[in-house]
Amino acid sequence: MNFSERYEHMNRQVSPAPELKTKILQAVESGKKKRGIRPAAVLAAALACLLVFTVPVCVLAAENPGFNSMLYEVSPGLAQFFKPVDLSCEDNGIRLEVESAAVEGDTCQVYLTLQDLTGDRIDETVDLNDSAGIRQARDCITNCRLVEYEEETKTARFLLTSTAMDGGSIAGDKITFSISNFLSHITEYKDVEIPVDWENLPQESPSRDAVYTGGGGAAGETLSEIRKAGLVRVLKPMEPAAWPVEGIELTGIGFINGQLHVQTAVKNVFENDNHGYFWLEDRMGNRTECLYNAYFRFDEDDSALSRQDAVFDSSREALRGSTLHGTFWVSGTFTEGNWEVTFPVQE
């Protein structure tokens, strides 16, 4: 019998009386609804009752997700300690499994696999779409990256690395790793040249103010002013132009105050990670990167629509003989589910 099996067997041997479990959970739920009472305080009192009556908290944490979530509010370390071990999970025909774990001092490395048991939703481009969640008893710096894809078994292998911020040994800790969705069948459009007739563009294109939602680039002072104002001047969106990138709309190319703006829009951003970047090339092949990118929205915009202007410090006259280029990534498949594994890490 391995560690996971022994742990599960021990948990099954103990269980609080149904009446007591019901009373504790009702107390937590009622505490949520009472105005002026913090749920964490209610749960702390409930935990005191559990300890007095020697009720196994791990049973309640396993049987009631709401209780488990509130336990994290009181003590992440305690919540993680009582989290039941589960090395694999299946949902929506997808299996998440802990393959191996190794610890050295303050760092652990864990191999996890994601396998499609029923279809073809996982490939070599699979991306966890920022949906991965990691819970530990201590503050850690973590990252998770794809390291291998096995086409024959439709299995993607990820390496999770976690390092304790306090430098202490991570051996004996328990980690919970979860995923709520992922992307796959991602197409790369590499070095796409976008034909532009600079002479036919007006010196000043129609523009308007928009609500600034984020961005970046080398123009730190300009971006600082934009962030402070909360507004950014952008091109007025036009009907999407015909171009080879499917999944990203090209909604404008023009000049505002002597600077080139290239505007794109992406629909259904919660179900894809369609993105890319632009640059300019002169006759000699020398590249000019954009000054900054500004993401924005209009009041009437749906939150699932992402717009941005890429801004270059180049006038129409300076662009004679130059060409506009870009590289883009477009998602093909979006898969949702509820996958979670919890595992101990030992030296």
N, C-alpha and C positions, 0 to 999 in steps of 0.2 A: 504493500500500500504506500503510494507516494505522499509527499507533503500535502498536496491539495486534497487528496482523498481522505487523509487523516483529519484534516481541518474540518472538512464538511461533515464527516462522521461524528466528530465531537460536538459540533453545533447542533446536530439533530437530536443529541441525547438530552438537551436541556431546552425548556420552553416555559415561559411564564404562564400563569393561569389566564385563560381567555378574557375573564372579567377584568383582570388587572391591566392587560394590554389595552383593552377597550377604553378603560378610564384614563389611562395615560395619554393615549392618542386623542381622545376627546378633549382633554385638558389643553393639549398643544393646539388643536384646531380652534378651540374657543378663545385661546389667548391671541390668536391671529386676528380675531374679529373685534376684540375689545379695544376701544380707542384709548390711547395713552399708555398701553402696556406693550413693551417690546417683546416680540416673539422669542428673542434670545433669552430674556429673563424668565419667561414662562418655561422654556425648555430646560433652563438650568434647574428650576425647581422640580420639574418632572424627573430630571436625571437624579436628583437627590433622592426622590422616592424610589427610583429604580434600584439605586445602590443599597438603600435601606432594606428593600425587600429581596435583594440579591437577584434581581431580574437581569438576564443576559441582554445587555443593550444591543449586542450584535444581531440578535434575533429581530428586534424591532427595526434596526437599521436596514436589515435585509428585506423585511416584509413591507416596509412603508417608506417609499422614496422621499416623501415630504419630511418625515422624521429625520432621515439621513441628511437631507439638505440643511435642516435647522441645526443639526448637531455640528455641522461645519461652522455655523455662526458662533457657537459657544466655544468650540475647541477643534480646530482642524486636525491637530495631532490625535485627539481622542477619536474623532470621527474616522480617521484613516486607520487607527488601530483596530476598531471594531468592524471595519469593512470586510465582508467575507471574501475569501480568495476565490477567483473564478478565472481560469487561464484561457478560456475561449468563450466566444459568443457568436450566435448566428441570428441574423435578421434579414428579411427581404432576399433570401437566397445567397447572402454574403456571409462569410465566416471570418472573424477576427480572432487571431490566436497568438499567444506568447510562445515564441519558439525557444529562446534562451536568454539568460541574463548573467552578466558578469560585473563584479564590483571591485574597484581598486581605490581605497581611501575614500575621498569625497565625491567620487564619480562612479556612476553605473552606466553600462551600455546594454541595451535590450533590443533583441531582434523580434519584430512582430510581423506576422503575415496577414495579408488580406486576400481572400480567395473567393472567386465567383463560382458557386456550386451549381448554378442553373442556367447561366447565360454567358454573355460576352461583354460585360460592363467594365472589366478591368483590363488594362493593357499597359504598355511600357510608358505611357504618358500620364498615368494616374496621379492625381493631385488631391490632397486632403482638403483643399479649399479653405484653409484657416479654420476648419471646424474641429480640429483635434483639441481635446481638453485633457490636462494632466493635473492630478491632485496628489499631493504628498504632505507628510506631516511637517516638513520644514520648507523654508524658502529655497528654491533651487533655480538655476538657469538651465533651461531645457531646449532641445531642438529635436525635430524628427524629420528624416529625409529618406527618400526612396533610394535603395541601393541595388535592387535587382528585380527583374521580372521574368518569370518562367512561363513561357507561352503554352507549353504542353499542359500544365496544371492550372493555368489562368490565375497564377499567384504572384502578388507583388510583395516584396520583402522590404521592410522599413527598419532603419536603425534609430532608436530613441536614445539620446544621451542626456543625462541629468547630473548636474554638479551642484553640491550644497554650497550656498552662498557664505555660510559661516565657516567653511573649510573642514567641518567635522566629518567623521566617518558616516557613510550612508548605509553601511551594512546593517541589516536587520529592519530597514524601513520597508514600507509597503507603498506601492504606487498604483494609482488608478488611471487608466488611459481610456479615453472615449472618443468616438467619431460620430458626427451626426449626418454628414454627407461627404461625397467626393466627386471629382470631375475626372473624365477620361476621354479617350479618342480626341486629343487636342491636336489641332492642325497648326503648324508654324508656316507663316508667310514671310519668307526671309528676303530681305533687300528688295522690296517692291518699289519700283520707280513709279511715281505719280505724275503723269503729264500735266504741266501747268503752263499756260501762255501768260507770262508775267505782264506783257505789254497790254493785254486786254483786261487786266484787273484795274479797277479804279484806284486813284491815289488814296482815297478814304472809303472804306467799305461801311455799310450800315452796321451799327453796333448798339449795344445797350448795356446797362448795369445788371449784374446778376449776383445772387447770394454766393459768396465764396465758401466752399466746403472742404478745401484742402489742396495740396499741391507741393511742389518742390522744384529745386533747380539752383543754379549758381547765383541768381539775382536775389541775394538775401535781403538787401535793403528794400527792394521793390515788394517782395513777398511780405516783409514785415509791415509795410504800409497797408498792403491789401488785407492782411489778417486783422490789423487794427481797425480798419474801416468796415470789414465784414462784407465788402462789395468788390467786384472786379468787373472791368470793362471787357466785354467779349463780343464776338461776331453775332449778329442776329442769325439764328439757324435758318438755313435754306433747305429745300427739298434734297434728300440724300443724292449725291452724285454717283454715277456708275463707276465702280472700280472693283478690282479683283478680290477684295477681302470680304468674305461673308461672315456676318455676325458683328461687324463694326460698321457703323454708318459714317460716311464722310459728309458732314453737313455745312462745310464752309471753308474757303480759303480766301483771305483778303488782308488788307492793311488797316491798322488803327494807329494813328499818331506816329506813322513812319515805321511801324513794326509789323512783321508778318505774323498772322495768326492762322493756324491750321486747326480746324474744329472737328471733333468726332463725337458720336453718341453710341452708347451701348444699352440695349434693352434687357430687361429681366436679369439685372446684375446679381440678384441673389441666387441665381441658378447657373451662373457662368463666371469665368474670370477672364473674359475677353479683354485684351489690352495690347499695347504696343508702344512704339516710340518713333519719332520722326527725326531726320537730319537733312542737311543740305550738302550738296557736293558741287564744287566749282569745276572748271574745265580740266584742271590738273588732278581731279579726284580728291582734293582736300576736303575734309568734312568739317561742318559747323553744326554743333549741337544746339538744341533750343536753349533759350535764356531761362525759361521756367515753364512748368505745366500748371495750369489752374483748373481745378475741378469746381463745378458750379451747378446751381439749379435755379429755376424760375419758380415763383410762387405756385404757378399752376402745374408744375411738373409732378409726375408720380415719383415716389422715392425709389422705385425700381428702375428708373432711367438715369444713367450716369452720363454727364456731359463734361467735356474738357476742351480747353484751348491750349495748344502748344505754341509758345510765343518765341519768335526769333528777332534778334536786334538787327534786322536787315530791311532796307527800303526796296522799293520796286526797281530803282535804278541800279542798286548794288547787286541785284539778283540776275542780271542779264548773263546768260551763259551757264547759270546754275540749274541744278535739277533737285527735285524733292524726292526723298526716299523714306522708307519705313520698314520696320520688322514688327510682326504682329503674331499673337497667339490666340486661337479661338477654340473654345471648348465644344465638344461634340455630344457628350453624354453627361447628364446630371443624375446622381443616384442618392436617394435619401434613406436613412435608416437609423437605428439606435444600437450602436455597438459599444460595449464597455467590458474591459478586463481589469482585474485587480490581482496583483502578484507581489510576493515578497522578494527582496533582493538580498542574497547572502554571498559572503566571500567564499 
